[in-house]
Amino acid sequence: MKRYLTLFFKGAGMGAADAVPGVSGGTIAFITGIYEELIHSIKQFGPRAFGAWRRGGLAGLVKHLNLAFLLPLLLGIVASLVSVAHLVTWLLEHYQLLLNAFFFGLVLASAIVVGRQVGHWQWQHIFPLILGVCAALWLPSLLPAPTEASQWVLLVGGAIAISAMLLPGVSGSFLLLVMGLYGTVMEGIKSADLALIATFGTGCVIGLMVFSRVLSWLFHHYRLGTLLTLVGFILGSLPQLWPWREMVSYRLASGDQVVPLDYRYLMPSDYSVITGEPAQLLTAVALMIAGLVLVMVIGERSPSPFKEDRPHV
């Protein structure tokens, strides 16, 4: 029962993070030590599941799909999306600077926790790290411009967003924002628009089936390089969370939704002078430290993502 509750709360953390543009639920899975088990468990859904069911019945299917792990995690994600996500989006609207400060500390600490598990760093480790940073910075610019939220757009958007959510440091919510779908999807979830949720959810399922297999193959064949690249993804997401910044260019999506294109990153003292808004330095720094400490504590108690044994699925 304790494991199920722990997985539920980890899922709730993933759901809350996925609601914030700039933060990835994959980061939460990464720092809580469940990332690889999550990827390998999702990969189990496919034609082989029918073979497991024929050989072992319902018990064999449950074991093959690792449902004892996935179900409480999924329940936590869903519960968070329909409850905690409302609070997070409200905080994002009214206290964006402070919320960004907290998540900046959280994401920075997650890179530190994973990075120190590498042990003896070597010069060749720099290359996958830089690759991850560059990919995280450039990915949004590769997406199509905002368009109307037709069924096909929602389907493709769901596949792209869920694939990003599996990557620590790459925010699926931010990519939805870039595609002009963030407001539509969040309002659809809040208002329980079943048609929208079904279309978007189908895209998510397709993205999960495809991308989880890609990640699982990379972990199996290029384990250390893949993990170092994911650390780079985490580091590359930090500019999106820097609290003191000024938007210098944007574009409008459907419904006059503002999609940021570029920011100017400022020091706290310059932020107050340029924007005329309080920098809230002490509170923001305190929240950064709180995020750092929270992740350090979780990281110490969670299994290392660099462990060599495979999860039992």
C-alpha positions as CSV (number, residue, x, y, z in Angstrom):
1,M,0.0,0.0,0.0
2,K,2.9,2.4,0.8
3,R,4.4,1.9,-2.7
4,Y,1.0,2.6,-4.3
5,L,0.6,5.8,-2.4
6,T,4.1,6.9,-3.2
7,L,3.5,6.2,-6.9
8,F,0.2,8.1,-6.7
9,F,1.9,11.2,-5.3
10,K,4.7,11.0,-7.8
11,G,2.1,10.8,-10.6
12,A,0.4,13.9,-9.0
13,G,3.7,15.7,-9.2
14,M,4.0,14.8,-12.8
15,G,0.5,16.0,-13.6
16,A,1.0,19.3,-11.9
17,A,4.4,19.9,-13.7
18,D,2.9,19.0,-17.1
19,A,0.3,21.8,-16.6
20,V,3.0,24.5,-16.5
21,P,4.6,25.7,-19.8
22,G,8.3,25.2,-19.2
23,V,8.2,22.3,-16.8
24,S,8.2,18.6,-17.8
25,G,6.5,15.7,-16.0
26,G,9.4,13.7,-17.3
27,T,11.7,15.7,-15.0
28,I,9.6,14.7,-12.0
29,A,9.8,11.1,-13.1
30,F,13.5,11.4,-13.6
31,I,14.3,12.9,-10.2
32,T,12.0,10.5,-8.3
33,G,13.7,7.4,-9.7
34,I,10.9,6.0,-11.8
35,Y,11.8,7.3,-15.2
36,E,13.2,4.1,-16.8
37,E,10.6,1.9,-15.3
38,L,7.9,4.3,-16.8
39,I,9.5,4.1,-20.3
40,H,9.9,0.3,-20.2
41,S,6.4,-0.2,-18.8
42,I,4.7,2.0,-21.5
43,K,6.7,0.0,-24.2
44,Q,5.0,-3.2,-23.0
45,F,1.7,-2.1,-24.5
46,G,1.6,-3.7,-28.0
47,P,1.0,-7.0,-29.8
48,R,3.1,-9.0,-27.2
49,A,0.5,-8.1,-24.5
50,F,-2.0,-10.5,-26.3
51,G,0.6,-13.3,-26.1
52,A,1.0,-12.6,-22.3
53,W,-2.7,-12.7,-21.9
54,R,-3.1,-16.0,-23.8
55,R,-0.3,-17.6,-21.8
56,G,-1.1,-16.3,-18.3
57,G,-4.6,-15.0,-18.4
58,L,-5.4,-11.7,-16.6
59,A,-2.7,-12.2,-14.0
60,G,-0.1,-12.6,-16.8
61,L,-1.3,-9.5,-18.6
62,V,-1.2,-7.4,-15.4
63,K,2.4,-8.6,-14.8
64,H,3.4,-8.0,-18.4
65,L,2.1,-4.5,-18.5
66,N,3.4,-3.7,-15.0
67,L,0.0,-2.3,-14.0
68,A,0.8,-2.4,-10.3
69,F,3.2,0.4,-11.2
70,L,1.3,2.2,-14.0
71,L,-2.2,2.4,-12.5
72,P,-1.5,4.3,-9.3
73,L,0.9,6.6,-11.3
74,L,-1.8,7.3,-13.9
75,L,-4.4,7.9,-11.2
76,G,-2.1,10.5,-9.6
77,I,-1.6,12.2,-13.0
78,V,-5.3,12.3,-13.7
79,A,-6.2,13.5,-10.2
80,S,-3.6,16.2,-10.5
81,L,-4.7,17.4,-13.9
82,V,-8.3,17.9,-12.7
83,S,-7.5,19.4,-9.3
84,V,-3.9,20.5,-8.7
85,A,-3.5,21.8,-12.3
86,H,-6.2,24.3,-11.6
87,L,-4.2,25.7,-8.7
88,V,-1.0,25.7,-10.7
89,T,-2.5,27.5,-13.7
90,W,-4.0,30.1,-11.3
91,L,-0.5,30.6,-9.7
92,L,0.9,30.8,-13.2
93,E,-1.5,33.6,-14.0
94,H,-1.1,35.6,-10.8
95,Y,2.3,34.7,-9.5
96,Q,4.3,33.7,-12.5
97,L,7.6,35.1,-11.3
98,L,7.5,33.2,-8.0
99,L,6.3,30.0,-9.6
100,N,9.1,30.1,-12.2
101,A,11.6,30.7,-9.4
102,F,10.4,27.6,-7.5
103,F,10.5,25.4,-10.7
104,F,13.9,26.9,-11.7
105,G,15.4,25.7,-8.4
106,L,13.7,22.3,-8.9
107,V,14.8,21.8,-12.4
108,L,18.4,23.0,-11.7
109,A,18.7,20.6,-8.8
110,S,17.4,17.7,-10.8
111,A,20.3,18.2,-13.3
112,I,22.8,18.3,-10.3
113,V,21.3,15.2,-8.7
114,V,21.5,13.1,-11.9
115,G,24.9,14.6,-13.0
116,R,26.6,13.6,-9.8
117,Q,25.5,10.0,-10.4
118,V,27.8,9.8,-13.4
119,G,30.8,9.5,-11.1
120,H,34.0,10.2,-13.0
121,W,33.2,12.6,-15.7
122,Q,35.2,12.3,-19.0
123,W,35.6,14.8,-21.8
124,Q,33.5,12.7,-24.2
125,H,30.5,13.2,-21.9
126,I,30.3,16.8,-23.0
127,F,29.1,16.0,-26.5
128,P,25.7,14.3,-25.5
129,L,25.3,17.0,-22.9
130,I,25.6,19.8,-25.4
131,L,23.4,17.8,-27.9
132,G,20.6,17.7,-25.2
133,V,20.9,21.5,-24.4
134,C,20.8,22.4,-28.1
135,A,17.8,20.2,-28.8
136,A,15.8,21.6,-25.9
137,L,16.6,25.2,-27.1
138,W,15.8,24.6,-30.7
139,L,12.9,22.2,-30.6
140,P,10.1,24.9,-30.2
141,S,11.3,26.7,-33.3
142,L,10.9,23.5,-35.4
143,L,7.2,23.2,-34.7
144,P,4.5,24.5,-37.0
145,A,2.9,27.9,-36.5
146,P,-0.3,28.2,-34.5
147,T,-3.4,27.1,-36.4
148,E,-7.0,26.3,-35.7
149,A,-7.6,23.4,-33.4
150,S,-9.1,21.0,-35.8
151,Q,-9.3,17.3,-35.0
152,W,-6.1,16.5,-37.0
153,V,-4.2,19.3,-35.3
154,L,-5.3,18.1,-31.9
155,L,-4.3,14.5,-32.8
156,V,-0.8,15.6,-33.9
157,G,-0.5,18.0,-31.1
158,G,-1.3,15.3,-28.6
159,A,1.4,13.0,-30.1
160,I,4.0,15.8,-30.0
161,A,3.1,17.0,-26.5
162,I,3.1,13.5,-24.9
163,S,6.4,12.7,-26.5
164,A,7.9,15.9,-25.1
165,M,6.4,15.1,-21.7
166,L,8.4,11.9,-21.6
167,L,11.6,13.9,-22.0
168,P,13.0,15.5,-18.8
169,G,13.5,19.2,-19.5
170,V,11.2,19.5,-22.5
171,S,7.8,20.9,-21.6
172,G,4.9,19.4,-23.5
173,S,2.7,22.3,-22.2
174,F,5.2,24.8,-23.7
175,L,5.1,23.0,-27.1
176,L,1.3,23.1,-27.0
177,L,1.6,26.8,-26.3
178,V,4.0,27.2,-29.3
179,M,1.4,25.4,-31.5
180,G,-1.4,27.5,-30.1
181,L,-3.2,24.6,-28.5
182,Y,-2.4,25.1,-24.8
183,G,-5.5,27.2,-23.9
184,T,-7.8,25.0,-26.0
185,V,-6.6,21.8,-24.3
186,M,-6.6,23.2,-20.8
187,E,-10.1,24.6,-21.2
188,G,-11.2,21.3,-22.7
189,I,-9.9,19.5,-19.6
190,K,-11.4,21.9,-17.2
191,S,-14.8,21.8,-18.9
192,A,-14.7,18.0,-19.5
193,D,-15.1,18.4,-23.3
194,L,-15.2,14.7,-24.0
195,A,-14.8,15.0,-27.8
196,L,-11.7,17.2,-27.5
197,I,-10.2,15.0,-24.7
198,A,-10.8,11.8,-26.8
199,T,-9.1,13.3,-29.9
200,F,-6.2,14.8,-28.0
201,G,-5.9,11.6,-25.9
202,T,-5.8,9.4,-29.0
203,G,-2.8,11.5,-30.2
204,C,-1.2,11.0,-26.8
205,V,-1.6,7.2,-27.0
206,I,0.0,7.2,-30.5
207,G,2.9,9.3,-29.3
208,L,3.4,7.1,-26.2
209,M,3.4,3.9,-28.2
210,V,6.0,5.2,-30.7
211,F,8.3,7.4,-28.6
212,S,8.5,5.0,-25.6
213,R,9.9,2.4,-27.9
214,V,12.5,4.8,-29.3
215,L,13.6,5.8,-25.8
216,S,13.6,2.2,-24.6
217,W,15.9,1.2,-27.6
218,L,18.2,4.1,-26.8
219,F,18.4,3.1,-23.2
220,H,19.2,-0.4,-24.1
221,H,21.9,0.4,-26.7
222,Y,23.3,3.8,-25.6
223,R,22.5,4.0,-21.9
224,L,25.0,6.5,-20.6
225,G,24.8,8.7,-23.7
226,T,21.0,8.8,-23.6
227,L,21.0,9.8,-19.9
228,L,23.6,12.5,-20.4
229,T,21.5,13.8,-23.3
230,L,18.5,13.9,-21.0
231,V,20.5,15.9,-18.5
232,G,21.3,18.3,-21.3
233,F,17.5,18.6,-22.0
234,I,17.0,19.6,-18.4
235,L,19.7,22.3,-18.5
236,G,18.3,23.5,-21.8
237,S,14.9,24.1,-20.3
238,L,16.3,26.5,-17.6
239,P,16.0,29.7,-19.7
240,Q,12.3,29.1,-20.0
241,L,12.0,29.3,-16.2
242,W,14.3,32.2,-15.4
243,P,12.0,34.4,-13.3
244,W,13.4,37.9,-14.3
245,R,12.8,38.2,-18.0
246,E,11.0,40.4,-20.5
247,M,9.2,39.2,-23.5
248,V,10.5,41.0,-26.6
249,S,8.6,39.2,-29.4
250,Y,5.5,37.1,-29.6
251,R,2.8,35.9,-32.0
252,L,-1.0,35.5,-31.6
253,A,-2.6,32.1,-31.7
254,S,-6.3,31.4,-32.0
255,G,-8.4,33.3,-29.5
256,D,-5.7,36.0,-29.3
257,Q,-3.6,33.7,-27.2
258,V,-0.1,35.1,-26.8
259,V,2.7,32.7,-27.8
260,P,6.2,34.0,-26.7
261,L,8.9,33.8,-29.3
262,D,11.9,35.5,-27.5
263,Y,12.8,36.9,-24.1
264,R,15.4,39.2,-22.8
265,Y,16.9,37.7,-19.6
266,L,17.6,40.3,-16.8
267,M,19.2,40.6,-13.4
268,P,16.7,41.2,-10.6
269,S,17.7,44.9,-10.2
270,D,17.4,45.5,-14.0
271,Y,14.0,43.8,-14.0
272,S,12.5,46.3,-11.6
273,V,13.9,49.3,-13.6
274,I,12.9,48.0,-17.1
275,T,9.5,46.5,-16.3
276,G,8.4,48.7,-13.4
277,E,7.4,45.5,-11.5
278,P,8.8,44.4,-8.2
279,A,11.6,41.7,-8.5
280,Q,10.5,40.0,-5.3
281,L,14.1,39.0,-4.9
282,L,14.0,37.5,-1.4
283,T,10.8,35.5,-1.9
284,A,12.0,34.3,-5.3
285,V,15.4,33.2,-4.0
286,A,13.8,31.5,-1.0
287,L,11.5,29.5,-3.4
288,M,14.5,28.6,-5.6
289,I,16.3,27.2,-2.5
290,A,13.1,25.4,-1.5
291,G,13.0,23.7,-5.0
292,L,16.7,22.8,-4.7
293,V,16.3,21.3,-1.3
294,L,13.2,19.4,-2.2
295,V,14.8,17.7,-5.2
296,M,18.1,17.0,-3.3
297,V,16.1,15.2,-0.6
298,I,14.1,13.3,-3.1
299,G,17.2,12.5,-5.1
300,E,19.0,11.1,-2.0
301,R,16.0,8.7,-1.3
302,S,15.3,7.6,-4.8
303,P,17.1,4.9,-6.8
304,S,19.8,6.2,-9.1
305,P,18.6,6.5,-12.7
306,F,22.1,5.2,-13.6
307,K,21.6,1.8,-12.0
308,E,22.4,-1.1,-14.2
309,D,19.6,-3.4,-13.2
310,R,16.4,-3.3,-15.3
311,P,13.0,-2.8,-13.8
312,H,11.0,-6.0,-13.6
313,V,8.2,-5.7,-16.1
